[in-house]
Amino acid sequence: MHWTREGRRFITVGILSALLSFAAVNLTPLYWLSERVTDGLLRKFRQVSHPDLALVVIDDESLRALGRFPFDRTVYARLLDRLKTAGAKVVAFDILFVEPTPSDKALAEAMRRFGKVILGVNLSLKSEGKVPKRFLLSLDFPLPLKVAGATLPPEPLLSSCYDLGFVYPFPDRDGVCRSLPLAVELTEADGAFPSLSLAAAMAFLGEPQMSPNSIRWRNRVIQLGSDWDIPVLPPFSPERTGFPSISLVKVLEGEFDPDLVRRKLVLVGMGASGLSDRLPTSTDPLAYGVEIHGAAINALLTGKFPRHLPFWLQFLIALAFCIPASTSLLLPRFRQSLFAFIVLIVAAYILALLLLQWGFVLPLMPLFLSLLVAFVVATGLLLEVQRLALERIRAYVAQPVTEVIVSSHETLRMGERREITILFSDIRNFTQIAAALPPYEVVGLLESYFNRMTEIVRIYGGVVDKFLGDGMMVLFGVSFGQNDHAQRAVLCAWQMLEELSAVNWEWERVTGSPLRIGIGINTGIAIIGEIGAEWRKELTALGAAVNLAQRLEQLTKDLGANLLIGENTYYKVADLVFAEPLEPMTVKGFEHPIVAYKVTGLTELGQQVKRSILATGV
């Protein structure tokens, strides 16, 4: 592509398309559609399951065995004892213990025996009692999310647990839980309150170093989002992620392999079909809360989860695709541009998949929208450029040629055989006339002559293929549906001869002699196509039929005729003209003698057809 003003315009279209598309996606409701598209992409992410995480779920089998939920808290006391015996390291309950019950003492004793037990709590919009300092995080930076307080479990559970963590997942405005804040700032306390996921990970891994955008455990650095959050990509049920998942009742009855929980972090939560603890996520339309927290804990343990690319990098990638999309319209053919656009769409999707496997999220909606807008706007710009170009072309090329070029570009590029009628005309003795006149008078005479002749050609539907000094080559039949091309060519030639009287006065005044022309016409099969070099082509016709028409024009002077037509042409116009057959002649370039006819006038039918064309142009 040459660096022309047109090229710069298409590049500008690509840049502006990316700007407008990113603005539309991020500042309008299209944002939520973009999030849904990104959700679909995230389903392709190959999640790494950490071997030190196990789930104990309250499933349908547990409900059938233990009765209606909520269970008596002695059930959880027995669960803790079983898990301690099996060697579990940390147990986190994604279950709320809000109201005091007679069984709390048994559960509290089991919690103390086990050691590291994390209880889930709800956050509150109003203060419901002071949160003990040992449950708070001491941070030296503010958190974006702030709440008043938390609903604490009753004593003796509060004093017996190792830590607390909130279970609310903070879904987005469209109700989908895409990320989980790891902590919130309590306005009624001097500190931050962790999520159940962070509290469980801290109990398992130890105290981390925390900063405004990351958490560090020894050599593991977890980069966090703007809300001090971490992406969650459930479902993490065993058949989809490989996490060990055990039915609660199986643990209580001792019917499980202890290796499934030995030295592991065990997350306990609901997973029965009749329970309501479910939310849509990026990867599951209805994930259980235990799966959401399991996803967050897994991300903290592995440190491997997809992170959104920085906004500026997303925009640069969009530019890298939009500019080729818009400038592809500068390719010679539209189908090449369309193919390039499809390739760019596929390449953008493949790039997004590759980045996802490397742990980076490239939102597809703004990228695809940018590509579409760039291509559509560039197509509109191309059509406008072509329209303006055609307006300019019409100043130099007949309307039929313009139509043929626009509608049959590919055919003309390859060339095609078609029956057409070719007309050659030439001014008699013009070389001697031009030698005796000043250049400006020669140019003026030719301009006046060609203006009249080309207008006649236009009226009869011909195409001025080229000007040959003082002569011209005209094609009839290159326009689609012009089956009467032979009749039009002959009537056009006769009209040209009649028109000589209109220019003869000026011609004789300047040259001193009358204007005389010779016209040769032939009909036959010719090759029509774009002929020339890559940088300069013209629509023309080639073949024996063309050569014969030119020979006939050259013979007019020797035979004293104004208009000679070939045998094929005569058979098509015999009822329109008076013509005299000439003796067969040997013509240069033709093996056999040819037959020609000297046209001397038009029949009454010919006059009627001529008047009809002059009146209607059809």
CORHUKA-V961256 format. One record per run of one state. SS is the DSSP state (2 for helix, 1 for strand, 0 for the rest). FROM is the first residue (numbers start at 1). LEN is the number of residues. If there is no record, write none. Layout:
SS;FROM;LEN / SS;FROM;LEN
//
This chain:
0;1;4 / 2;5;23 / 0;28;2 / 2;30;13 / 0;43;10 / 1;53;6 / 0;59;1 / 2;60;7 / 0;67;7 / 2;74;13 / 0;87;3 / 1;90;7 / 0;97;7 / 2;104;11 / 0;115;2 / 1;117;8 / 0;125;8 / 2;133;3 / 1;136;2 / 0;138;8 / 1;146;2 / 0;148;1 / 1;149;3 / 0;152;5 / 2;157;4 / 0;161;2 / 1;163;4 / 0;167;10 / 1;177;1 / 0;178;1 / 1;179;3 / 0;182;1 / 1;183;4 / 0;187;4 / 1;191;5 / 2;196;10 / 0;206;3 / 1;209;3 / 0;212;2 / 1;214;4 / 0;218;2 / 1;220;4 / 0;224;5 / 1;229;3 / 0;232;6 / 2;238;4 / 0;242;2 / 1;244;4 / 2;248;5 / 0;253;5 / 2;258;3 / 0;261;4 / 1;265;6 / 0;271;7 / 1;278;2 / 0;280;1 / 1;281;1 / 0;282;5 / 1;287;2 / 2;289;14 / 0;303;4 / 1;307;2 / 0;309;2 / 2;311;20 / 0;331;3 / 2;334;24 / 0;358;2 / 1;360;2 / 0;362;2 / 2;364;30 / 0;394;5 / 2;399;9 / 0;408;1 / 2;409;6 / 0;415;1 / 1;416;12 / 0;428;2 / 2;430;6 / 0;436;3 / 2;439;21 / 0;460;3 / 1;463;6 / 0;469;2 / 1;471;6 / 0;477;8 / 2;485;27 / 0;512;5 / 1;517;17 / 0;534;2 / 1;536;7 / 0;543;1 / 2;544;16 / 0;560;3 / 1;563;4 / 2;567;7 / 0;574;3 / 1;577;5 / 0;582;3 / 1;585;1 / 0;586;8 / 1;594;1 / 0;595;1 / 1;596;7 / 0;603;1 / 2;604;13 / 0;617;2
//
